Amino acid sequence: MSSSSKLLDQGVDAFASLPGIGRKTALRLALHMLRQPKNDVQFFTESIKGMRNDTQFCKRCHNISETEICEICNNKKRSENKTICVVEDMRDIIAIENTQQYFGNYHVLGGHISPIDGIGPTDLNIDSLVQRVQDENIKEVIFALNSTMEGDTTSFYIFRRMMNLSVKTSSIARGIPIGDELEYADEITLGRSLLNRIPFDSSL
Amino acid sequence: MSSSSKLLDQGVDAFASLPGIGRKTALRLALHMLRQPKNDVQFFTESIKGMRNDTQFCKRCHNISETEICEICNNKKRSENKTICVVEDMRDIIAIENTQQYFGNYHVLGGHISPIDGIGPTDLNIDSLVQRVQDENIKEVIFALNSTMEGDTTSFYIFRRMMNLSVKTSSIARGIPIGDELEYADEITLGRSLLNRIPFDSSL
């Protein structure tokens, strides 16, 4: 698929380089851009360039940040909780922040252990996590990794690395999502939710 | 949904402003951009800015172009055919060009007549089409508009406008798509394909 304009092709190629955007969608987006005022297109490209050039990763928790240490790490009240929530990706921080149920610090691993993809423990921010637990005198580490084989493996690896430290470790609860019907739940989730049942009054 | 970084939010907003891109996808795209080398992001934004700023619409056929008159219009061999294919959108030109079955010129209307959306004949490039047919001594006008009520209405309106000119008008064939099974075809298409049947040997 190619048009009579090399510049249009270039714009289509740019959009098509994004993950999950095929060539037909890329063409639709490029033509949309052509119909926008020049100022809007300028604002669009500047927003993306600014985001890429003026952000960095927090030296402490590896979250995205505009300063060396991110806002969450700089928040003294949060650090007083002496709790670190371990997540795979900074996207998970946004999701957890949106719940407004967590007031401690975070640590972004940058992925999970996955031998098939050639990702071992040294490719993740695990050493710096163990270091932080010691340096910051952390009381509890909460594993909030994806509920997959790789996520569990990664949690278990970090758990083993911390066995000699006097830190409590916990994992977010696995179970039936709120609002779901039992008959559609898979057996493993349902089985686990029975095993890990909790006193009735605290489930409300 | 908001992150701890205003710049990231801004990038997400930029992507979310694109048609068909929701906030979750926008976040995924923004985080993808954050992981790319700065040069790649620069190339991405420059491609889009360049496409918007350095293209224009061909003065003759209203196709996208990098010069006043587009490549297709500038091609003398094509103009010798004295044929104009009328399309709604420049996307249709790309689709037709990809078939490699058409060697004449084009004319982009910029949409179709649609009273519901407040688009009348004067909002489309119809006057310039009628003018071209006279000025360029065109022999045939092919309607390649969408096979919808609005497309048909637009074709008919232009047909009426040209009734007094000595120009042949034709429409691209409607029928069963190649590779489709009859039982899944809608009745109107099937009925039309029977009415407009063609000699067997020319259907191959």
Interface residues (C-beta under 8 A of the other chain):
Chain A: M1 S2 S3 S4 S5 K6 L7 L8 Q10 G11 D13 A14 F15 S17 L18 P19 G20 T25 L27 R28 L29 A30 L31 H32 M33 L34 Q36 K38 V41 Q42 F43 F44 T45 E46 S47 I48 K49 G50 M51 R52 N53 D54 T55 N63 I64 S65 E66 C70 E71 I72 D89 M90 R91 I93 I94 E97 N98
Chain B: M1 S2 S3 S4 S5 K6 L7 L8 Q10 G11 D13 A14 F15 S17 L18 P19 G20 T25 L27 R28 L29 A30 L31 H32 M33 L34 Q36 K38 V41 Q42 F43 F44 T45 E46 S47 I48 K49 G50 M51 R52 N53 D54 T55 N63 I64 S65 E66 C70 E71 I72 D89 M90 R91 I93 I94 E97 N98
